[in-house]
């Protein structure tokens, strides 16, 4: 069923808009203020004296992504896992805005045990200027083996030295219930019966929620909490996370390039092959 003929399939061009409230909700959904409600007020409030509202860079994945993935009918979404995520932005996101976006399938690869589908979204302003590119890869378990290309190999290597920064956050047991309000209502993260059909003993946390926690750590530790400096981020999801688990983000900085890895409480990677660009 999966093959390279899908490449080039496009979603409809849609208009997306967001408000100050949307950006605030997203910040809360990825843990801002959880450690202490008086921290990160520039991301969690809009009326704090001398702290104008700012937007977390990873909100780009919500506000600037394209329409539904243009998959053929009949694909079993309970077999789908979010495999990779990346974005590039040309500047800090405004507190409110409107863009036109479209998505296209950029690659379909045969990984043997499953199929990897890469999707690329572009967001443009009302003048047609390109504001961002958002890239997502979805892995469909049990759908490989048709003899297609395995895709390009990664050149990322984990640094061997001690991390320049290491940040640990704990997620909430109800984190998935909060994050779903940002727009991802996939029942894999809330419905036990749906999660069971996908082979999980209980609902798992959204990969993009883990990604958002990771982005917060990178922003504060490597970019001095300044969104204008945060221009790109990408990483590969390697292990599901359960709501309530702790996440540790390790960072190695080389000028404007930050390599990172996010691990759970056991030290197992949950996001690896991570790279961010900090200007």
C-alpha positions in Angstrom: 0.0 0.0 0.0 2.9 2.4 0.8 5.1 3.5 -2.1 7.0 6.4 -3.6 4.0 7.4 -5.8 2.7 9.3 -2.8 5.5 11.8 -3.0 4.1 15.2 -4.2 0.6 14.7 -2.8 -0.5 18.0 -1.4 -3.0 19.2 1.1 -5.2 22.2 0.3 -3.8 25.6 1.1 -5.4 26.8 4.3 -5.3 29.9 6.4 -4.2 29.7 10.0 -4.5 32.3 12.6 -3.6 32.5 16.3 -4.2 34.8 19.2 -2.4 35.7 22.4 -4.5 33.2 24.2 -3.4 30.4 21.9 0.2 31.1 22.5 -0.4 31.2 26.3 -2.2 27.9 26.3 0.6 26.3 24.3 3.2 27.5 26.8 1.2 26.0 29.7 0.7 22.8 27.7 4.5 22.3 27.4 5.2 23.0 31.0 6.0 26.7 31.2 5.5 27.9 34.8 5.1 24.4 36.2 8.2 24.5 38.2 7.2 27.9 39.7 4.2 30.0 38.6 6.2 33.2 38.8 8.8 32.0 36.3 8.5 32.3 32.5 5.8 35.0 32.9 6.7 36.5 29.5 5.3 33.2 28.0 2.5 32.5 30.4 0.9 36.0 30.8 0.1 39.0 28.7 -0.2 41.7 31.3 2.9 41.4 33.6 4.5 44.7 34.2 7.8 45.3 32.2 7.4 41.8 30.6 5.6 41.9 27.3 4.3 38.6 26.1 6.6 36.4 24.0 5.9 33.2 22.1 7.8 29.9 22.6 9.6 29.1 19.3 8.2 25.5 19.2 4.7 27.0 18.9 5.6 27.3 15.2 4.8 23.6 14.9 1.2 24.3 15.9 0.6 27.8 14.4 2.5 27.4 11.1 1.9 23.7 10.1 -0.1 22.9 7.0 -3.4 21.1 6.7 -4.0 17.4 7.3 -1.4 15.0 6.0 -2.5 14.1 2.5 -2.5 10.3 3.0 -4.5 8.0 0.9 -7.7 6.6 2.3 -7.6 3.4 4.4 -4.3 4.1 6.3 -4.6 2.7 9.8 -3.7 5.7 12.0 -3.4 3.5 15.2 -0.2 2.1 13.6 1.3 5.6 13.2 4.0 7.0 15.4 5.6 10.5 15.2 9.1 9.8 14.1 10.8 13.1 13.5 10.1 16.8 13.8 11.8 20.0 12.6 11.2 23.6 11.9 12.9 26.7 10.6 11.7 30.2 11.2 13.0 33.6 10.0 12.2 35.5 13.2 10.4 35.3 16.5 6.7 34.5 16.2 4.4 37.4 16.9 1.8 37.1 19.7 -0.9 37.0 17.2 -0.9 36.5 13.4 -2.3 34.9 10.3 -0.6 32.8 7.6 -1.4 30.6 4.6 0.1 27.1 4.7 0.2 24.0 2.6 1.7 20.5 3.1 3.1 18.0 0.7 4.5 14.5 1.1 8.3 14.9 0.6 9.4 11.2 0.9 8.1 7.7 1.5 10.7 5.2 2.7 10.8 1.5 3.4 12.4 0.8 6.8 11.7 -2.9 6.8 9.6 -3.0 10.0 7.5 -0.1 8.8 7.1 2.8 6.5 8.4 6.4 7.0 6.4 9.2 5.5 8.0 12.7 5.4 5.7 15.8 5.2 6.9 19.4 4.6 4.7 22.4 5.3 5.4 26.0 4.2 3.8 29.1 5.8 3.7 32.5 4.1 2.4 35.9 5.0 -0.1 38.0 3.1 2.7 39.2 0.7 3.7 35.6 -0.1 7.0 35.8 1.9 8.1 32.5 3.2 8.1 32.6 7.0 8.7 29.0 8.0 9.2 25.5 7.0 7.9 22.7 9.3 9.0 19.1 8.6 7.4 16.0 10.2 8.0 12.3 9.7 5.5 9.6 10.6 6.4 5.9 11.1 3.7 3.3 10.3 4.5 0.1 12.1 4.2 -3.1 10.1 3.9 -1.3 6.8 7.4 -1.8 5.3 8.9 -4.5 3.2 7.8 -3.5 -0.3 11.3 -3.0 -1.5 11.5 0.8 -1.5 14.4 3.1 -0.7 15.4 3.2 3.0 16.1 6.9 2.7 19.2 9.0 3.5 21.3 8.0 6.5 21.8 10.4 9.4 25.3 11.9 9.9 24.5 13.1 13.5 26.8 11.8 16.2 26.3 12.3 19.9 29.2 14.4 21.3 31.5 12.5 23.7 32.3 15.4 26.1 30.3 16.6 29.1 27.2 18.6 28.1 27.5 22.4 28.2 24.0 22.5 29.8 21.6 19.9 31.2 18.0 20.7 32.2 15.5 18.4 33.8 11.7 18.9 33.8 9.0 16.7 35.1 5.8 16.3 33.1 2.4 16.2 34.8 0.3 13.0 35.0 -2.5 15.0 33.1 -0.1 16.6 30.6 -1.7 14.9 27.6 -5.1 16.2 28.6 -3.7 19.7 28.6 -1.6 19.4 25.5 -4.5 18.1 23.4 -6.2 21.5 23.8 -3.5 22.9 21.5 -5.1 21.0 18.6 -3.8 17.4 18.6 -6.8 15.3 19.6 -5.3 12.0 18.6 -7.0 9.4 20.9 -3.7 7.6 21.2 -2.8 10.0 24.0 -6.1 9.8 26.0 -8.2 6.7 25.0 -7.0 3.4 26.6 -8.8 1.3 24.0 -7.3 3.2 21.1 -3.8 3.0 22.7 -4.3 -0.7 23.2 -5.0 -1.2 19.5 -1.7 0.5 18.8 0.1 -1.9 21.1 0.5 0.4 24.1 -0.6 -0.6 27.6 -1.8 3.0 28.3 -2.1 6.3 26.4 1.3 7.9 25.8 2.3 11.6 25.9 2.2 13.5 22.6 5.7 13.5 21.0 5.2 17.2 20.2 4.6 17.8 23.9 8.0 16.2 24.7 9.4 18.3 21.8 7.9 21.5 23.4 9.5 20.7 26.8 12.8 20.1 25.0 12.5 23.4 23.1 11.9 25.3 26.4 15.1 23.8 27.9 17.0 24.8 24.8 15.5 28.3 24.7 16.4 29.1 28.3 19.8 27.4 28.5 21.2 28.1 25.1 19.4 31.2 23.8 19.1 33.2 27.1 15.3 32.9 26.9 15.2 35.1 23.8 13.0 33.7 21.0 14.5 36.0 18.3 17.8 34.0 18.7 16.0 30.6 18.2 15.8 29.9 14.5 15.6 26.1 14.0 15.2 22.8 15.7 15.0 19.2 14.7 15.1 15.8 16.4 14.0 12.1 16.1 11.6 10.5 18.5 13.0 7.2 19.8 10.9 6.1 22.7 7.3 6.8 24.0 6.9 8.9 27.1 4.2 8.4 29.7 2.6 11.4 31.3 4.2 12.1 34.7 7.7 11.0 33.6 10.8 13.3 34.0 12.7 14.5 30.9 16.4 15.6 30.9 17.8 17.6 28.0 21.5 17.5 27.4 23.1 20.2 25.2 26.5 20.5 23.5 27.1 24.0 22.0 29.4 24.8 19.1 28.9 28.5 18.1 25.4 28.7 16.6 24.8 25.0 16.5 23.4 23.1 19.5 23.3 19.3 19.5 21.0 17.9 22.0 19.5 14.7 23.4 16.4 14.2 25.6 16.3 11.2 28.0 13.8 9.8 30.4 14.4 9.0 34.1 16.2 5.8 33.2 18.6 7.6 30.9 17.0 6.1 27.7 16.8 8.6 24.8 13.3 9.8 23.9 14.5 12.4 21.4 17.9 12.0 19.8 19.8 13.3 16.7 18.8 16.7 17.9 20.1 19.9 16.4 19.1 23.5 17.0 20.3 26.8 15.5 20.8 29.7 17.9 21.8 33.0 16.5 
